[in-house]
Amino acid sequence: MNEEWVVVSVTYDPLEAEMIKSLLESGGVPVVLRSSRVGIYPLNIKKMGETEILVREEDKEIAEKIAKG
């Protein structure tokens, strides 16, 4: 089965991305983080520093509710 993953949030702070991931997973929502960060340097030049938080399309609505609190 081919699952479709969608972006529910974008952040430039890796700690914030991990916190959102943890929050969603504690609510039973599988999460994938996709980062454009290059190397070990903390570059935040446009899209180079962003981290996308992705969930399955079927979980998007509940993920948005959980993330908003």
Secondary structure, 3 states (H helix, E strand, C coil): CCCCEEEEEEECCHHHHHHHHHHHHHCCCCEEEEECCCCCCCCCCHHHHCEEEEEEHHHHHHHHHHHHC
